[in-house]
Amino acid sequence: MSVITDSSDLEREYSPSQWSTRFASAQDVIHSHIQTVTAASEEATNNIPHKLEIEYGPTANQRLDIFGTDLPNDAPILVFVHGGFWQELNREISRYPVQPLHRCRVKTVVVGYDLCPNATLPEIVNQIQNAAKFVFEYAEKLNARGVYFAGHSAGAHLVAKLLAGADFLDNTPGSNRLQGAFLVSGVYDLRDVVHTSVNEAVQLPSEWAIPLSPQFDSYSHLQTSRIRLYILAAQNDSPTFKKQSREFYELLHNHCLMQNMYLEIKDDMDHFDIVECFAKDNNYLKNLLVHDIRKHL
C-alpha cells in the first residue's frame, strides 16, 4: 500500500467533491448533496411510521431513529451510518434510505453519533458499537429475521471497525442475526488522512492511524459466518478512494480468506450520488439488500 507524499495531491485525493463531473464547482456538489438528502429525509419523516430520538448513550447526539414501526416484528433491519469525515452531517438528514426500504418491508435504523472535535475518533468508534449493541438487542427482542449495516464514506469506516470487533460480535446478544454490510466509498487506511485538512477537526495523532484503520484489522473471525460484505466505490471517486476499496476487499478476500465478498466500482457515479440514490425506489443499494434478503432469509 503506497502512501501519497505530495501535500497538494494528498489534499485533493481526500476532497471527494473535487472529483464529481456533475456540477461546475465542488461547492455545487456539496450543496446539491445536502439539498437532496435533506428533502428525502424530511419526506421520510413525514410519511413513514417511526420512533425518533432513542437514546443509546449519554450525550445528545448518541441517538437513533427507527423507521417502519408499523412493519411486522420480524421484519429485516437496515442500520445506516452517515459519513462526513467524522465531523459533518447528522442523523436528521440521513433518513433518505427509509422510504424505498419501507416499501420493501424493511425497517431502517438511522444512527447519530458525536462529531469531531467534540469527540475523538476512538470515542466515535465506541459509540457505533454501543448503537449496534442496542440494535442487536432490539432485533433479538423482536425476533427480527436479519440485521444489515450500511455506511457511507466515514460511515463505512465505522461499520468496518464494528465488524472487526470479534469479542463484541461473539458476546453481544442478537449479533448472530447480522447478515451483511454495505460499505460505500469508504476510508479504510487513515495514515494519509492525518496529513490533510480533514485532521484539523479529527485531531488524530499519527500513532493512532494504524490502530484505527480497518485495513490493518483482522477479520478472520468472520470466516465461518454467513455474513455477506458488499464493498462499493464510485467511478468518479478519487483514485485513492477507489484504491482503498480495492485494497480492503483484497485484505478480506485474500488474507482473511473470507467468502461471500462483493466488490464493484459503480460506473458514472461520484462520491455523493452513489449513496444519494438510496432515496430512489429503483436504486442499486436497495436492490442488493432485497436480493440478499430474498436469497438468504
TAMO-V935312 format. One record per residue. RES is the residue in three letters. BURIAL is 1 if it has 24 or more other C-alpha atoms within 12 Angstrom, else 0. Layout:
BEGIN
res=RES burial=BURIAL
res=RES burial=BURIAL
END
This chain:
BEGIN
res=MET burial=0
res=SER burial=0
res=VAL burial=0
res=ILE burial=0
res=THR burial=0
res=ASP burial=0
res=SER burial=0
res=SER burial=0
res=ASP burial=0
res=LEU burial=1
res=GLU burial=1
res=ARG burial=1
res=GLU burial=1
res=TYR burial=1
res=SER burial=1
res=PRO burial=1
res=SER burial=1
res=GLN burial=1
res=TRP burial=1
res=SER burial=1
res=THR burial=0
res=ARG burial=0
res=PHE burial=0
res=ALA burial=0
res=SER burial=0
res=ALA burial=0
res=GLN burial=0
res=ASP burial=0
res=VAL burial=1
res=ILE burial=1
res=HIS burial=0
res=SER burial=0
res=HIS burial=1
res=ILE burial=1
res=GLN burial=0
res=THR burial=1
res=VAL burial=1
res=THR burial=1
res=ALA burial=0
res=ALA burial=1
res=SER burial=1
res=GLU burial=1
res=GLU burial=0
res=ALA burial=1
res=THR burial=1
res=ASN burial=0
res=ASN burial=0
res=ILE burial=1
res=PRO burial=0
res=HIS burial=1
res=LYS burial=0
res=LEU burial=1
res=GLU burial=0
res=ILE burial=1
res=GLU burial=0
res=TYR burial=1
res=GLY burial=1
res=PRO burial=0
res=THR burial=0
res=ALA burial=0
res=ASN burial=1
res=GLN burial=1
res=ARG burial=1
res=LEU burial=1
res=ASP burial=1
res=ILE burial=1
res=PHE burial=1
res=GLY burial=1
res=THR burial=1
res=ASP burial=0
res=LEU burial=1
res=PRO burial=0
res=ASN burial=0
res=ASP burial=1
res=ALA burial=1
res=PRO burial=1
res=ILE burial=1
res=LEU burial=1
res=VAL burial=1
res=PHE burial=1
res=VAL burial=1
res=HIS burial=1
res=GLY burial=1
res=GLY burial=1
res=PHE burial=1
res=TRP burial=1
res=GLN burial=1
res=GLU burial=1
res=LEU burial=1
res=ASN burial=1
res=ARG burial=1
res=GLU burial=1
res=ILE burial=1
res=SER burial=1
res=ARG burial=1
res=TYR burial=1
res=PRO burial=1
res=VAL burial=1
res=GLN burial=1
res=PRO burial=1
res=LEU burial=1
res=HIS burial=1
res=ARG burial=1
res=CYS burial=1
res=ARG burial=1
res=VAL burial=1
res=LYS burial=1
res=THR burial=1
res=VAL burial=1
res=VAL burial=1
res=VAL burial=1
res=GLY burial=1
res=TYR burial=1
res=ASP burial=1
res=LEU burial=1
res=CYS burial=1
res=PRO burial=0
res=ASN burial=0
res=ALA burial=0
res=THR burial=1
res=LEU burial=1
res=PRO burial=1
res=GLU burial=1
res=ILE burial=1
res=VAL burial=1
res=ASN burial=1
res=GLN burial=1
res=ILE burial=1
res=GLN burial=1
res=ASN burial=1
res=ALA burial=1
res=ALA burial=1
res=LYS burial=1
res=PHE burial=1
res=VAL burial=1
res=PHE burial=1
res=GLU burial=1
res=TYR burial=1
res=ALA burial=1
res=GLU burial=1
res=LYS burial=0
res=LEU burial=0
res=ASN burial=0
res=ALA burial=1
res=ARG burial=1
res=GLY burial=1
res=VAL burial=1
res=TYR burial=1
res=PHE burial=1
res=ALA burial=1
res=GLY burial=1
res=HIS burial=1
res=SER burial=1
res=ALA burial=1
res=GLY burial=1
res=ALA burial=1
res=HIS burial=1
res=LEU burial=1
res=VAL burial=1
res=ALA burial=1
res=LYS burial=1
res=LEU burial=1
res=LEU burial=1
res=ALA burial=1
res=GLY burial=1
res=ALA burial=0
res=ASP burial=0
res=PHE burial=0
res=LEU burial=1
res=ASP burial=0
res=ASN burial=0
res=THR burial=1
res=PRO burial=0
res=GLY burial=1
res=SER burial=1
res=ASN burial=1
res=ARG burial=1
res=LEU burial=1
res=GLN burial=1
res=GLY burial=1
res=ALA burial=1
res=PHE burial=1
res=LEU burial=1
res=VAL burial=1
res=SER burial=1
res=GLY burial=1
res=VAL burial=1
res=TYR burial=1
res=ASP burial=1
res=LEU burial=1
res=ARG burial=1
res=ASP burial=1
res=VAL burial=1
res=VAL burial=1
res=HIS burial=1
res=THR burial=1
res=SER burial=0
res=VAL burial=1
res=ASN burial=1
res=GLU burial=0
res=ALA burial=0
res=VAL burial=1
res=GLN burial=1
res=LEU burial=1
res=PRO burial=0
res=SER burial=0
res=GLU burial=0
res=TRP burial=0
res=ALA burial=1
res=ILE burial=0
res=PRO burial=0
res=LEU burial=1
res=SER burial=1
res=PRO burial=1
res=GLN burial=1
res=PHE burial=1
res=ASP burial=1
res=SER burial=1
res=TYR burial=1
res=SER burial=0
res=HIS burial=0
res=LEU burial=1
res=GLN burial=1
res=THR burial=0
res=SER burial=1
res=ARG burial=0
res=ILE burial=1
res=ARG burial=1
res=LEU burial=1
res=TYR burial=1
res=ILE burial=1
res=LEU burial=1
res=ALA burial=1
res=ALA burial=1
res=GLN burial=1
res=ASN burial=1
res=ASP burial=1
res=SER burial=1
res=PRO burial=1
res=THR burial=1
res=PHE burial=1
res=LYS burial=1
res=LYS burial=1
res=GLN burial=1
res=SER burial=1
res=ARG burial=1
res=GLU burial=1
res=PHE burial=1
res=TYR burial=1
res=GLU burial=1
res=LEU burial=1
res=LEU burial=1
res=HIS burial=1
res=ASN burial=0
res=HIS burial=0
res=CYS burial=0
res=LEU burial=0
res=MET burial=1
res=GLN burial=1
res=ASN burial=1
res=MET burial=1
res=TYR burial=1
res=LEU burial=1
res=GLU burial=1
res=ILE burial=1
res=LYS burial=1
res=ASP burial=0
res=ASP burial=0
res=MET burial=1
res=ASP burial=1
res=HIS burial=1
res=PHE burial=1
res=ASP burial=1
res=ILE burial=1
res=VAL burial=1
res=GLU burial=1
res=CYS burial=1
res=PHE burial=1
res=ALA burial=1
res=LYS burial=1
res=ASP burial=0
res=ASN burial=0
res=ASN burial=0
res=TYR burial=1
res=LEU burial=1
res=LYS burial=1
res=ASN burial=0
res=LEU burial=1
res=LEU burial=1
res=VAL burial=1
res=HIS burial=0
res=ASP burial=1
res=ILE burial=1
res=ARG burial=0
res=LYS burial=0
res=HIS burial=0
res=LEU burial=0
END
